[in-house]
Amino acid sequence: MIYAFEPFLLDCACRELRCHGRPLHVQPQVFDLLCLLVENAHRVVSRDEIVEKVWQGRIVSDDAISSRIRDLRRDLASTGQTSELILTLRGRGFRFVGDPKLCAGPHVDDQPKSPKDASDNDAPDTQPSIAVLPFQRNGDMDRFEALEEAIPRELIMTLASLRWIKVVSHGSAFRFRGAQIDLAQINQILNARYCLTGVVDLTGNRVTIDTELSDTRTSQVVWALRKTASIDDIHALRAEIAANVIMVAELEIPQHETATLGPVDAENLDAWSAMHMGFTHMSQFSYAGNENARRMFSRAIDLDPKLARAHAGMAFVRFQNAFMRYATDISTEADNARRFAEQSLALQPRDPFANFMMGRCHWLDHDPEGSKQWFAQSVTACPNYTWGYYGASWASVFTGEFDEAFETANRAIDLSPIDPFRPGMTGNKMWVHIAREDYASAVKWAEIAAKTPWSHAGMAFFAGMSHWLNGNPEKARWWVSEARRRNPNLDTAHVLALVPASSTSFRHQLTRAATELAL
């Protein structure tokens, strides 16, 4: 890292201190001491930490430390610097009180490049990357001194669990602090396309946490969140913020990435851009969207065969072809879905989306029990992964674990209220109420699912079935006609395929409803 504080330029990596552009000679231990203080200008550095970092833990006297501090002050003052940059706090340690600014280092390469090397090194890195900075703190924070660092540290670990997005380590990201963050500098120095910042404000017994995600290329705010709670609920609040950040990473960032691409041909996209475009199309839950997603994921895999999420995306497309009967050869599409899911897991076994897709492949095999381990691994890999909870809810519905199904459906909805899979989440709650013969509640959740704009024809039929079970044949027939409008080819075999063969009671109700309502 390179720091600028007038009239000095400190290059810690190259071990060089310049003043007005001219090299300044300092003793090695004095240089180490300066780097330690400048890198931690936001806080007091204790004598014990100086011993650990400068003397590598060897036993030294207080006089030795004081001597190096005097040498450092003398070296800085010898350049004509009049302001005191090193502050002594008796009994606590020392603090650098200048205003160091991080600078991008020069990119120097004295060796000529071959055309191939130049092509490889100069190609832009299109994989999304994010830096989570230490939060600002306001108010009475003495009781929670480390909170402004604890929250972003947790968010770094949370985001890293997604595997597909690069996350800048806290060691680099935490060098940027304060209210005046230069996003262009974050982009240039950390090579981070996105930056997550926040403010923690404690007033009395209430804590407010503001979080903001920005695009460092344009300084555009992509997403923002404000959460307020009692200080006694701080741990629950931290967990809620982490869950929201996962939702943003999985939904908002890909949508923002594709929005910046504009209307381009697939042939002009690189692997990462094609993959993100594929995710945007697949979330449309339509035949056309699914086919466009297939083209995009196919290009991404052609360009980068090791891109695990592109394989998982292709598994999603093949699953939809089989599940929604978009294809005529259902068996082949199911086999292809499993093949792509297995390849994704082989490339990245801890990716939550890859595990989720492996679990979904068991749906096509009518094996909800076999899907459970994969949904569990999805949530283990990322404890706030919405789709993992959604899948677990589905598996619990069709294995008769209705309390668990209801709880995990609620968890999924809480984590991502506007999720593309929301119809499925609320549909799971419908099945639970049907199993409990609470048909009025089943109608409520079935209609919520069916009225979602991207909800498929099967959901409309389930709404009709719920009304039929609740004794309202007129409303039931209206929903069946709506199901036919969405898919004129919808028939009894299709709706039965949406429920595992092992769930005999649900399939019996479906068959009766389809017969009575003349599907």
Secondary structure, DSSP 8 states (H G I E B T S, - for coil): -EEEETTEEEETTTTEEEETTEE----HHHHHHHHHHHHTTTS-B-HHHHHHHHSTT----HHHHHHHHHHHHHHHHTTT--S--EEEETTTEEEE-S--EEE-------S---HHHHHHHHS---S-EEEE---EEEE--GGGTTHHHHHHHHHHHHHHTTSSSEE--HHHHTT--SS---HHHHHHHH--SEEEEEEEEEETTEEEEEEEEEETTTTEEEEEEEEEEEGGGHHHHHHHHHHHHHHIIIIIHHHHHHHHH-S--GGG--HHHHHHHHHHHHTT-SHHHHHHHHHHHHHHHHH-TT-HHHHHHHHHHHHHHHHTT-SS-HHHHHHHHHHHHHHHHHH-TT-HHHHHHHHHHHHHTT-HHHHHHHHHHHHHH-TT-HHHHHHHHHHHHTTT-HHHHHHHHHHHHHH-TT-TTHHHHHHHHHHHHHHTT-HHHHHHHHHHHHHSTT--HHHHHHHHHHHHHTT-HHHHHHHHHHHHHH-TT--HHHHHHTS-TT-HHHHHHHHHHHHHTT-
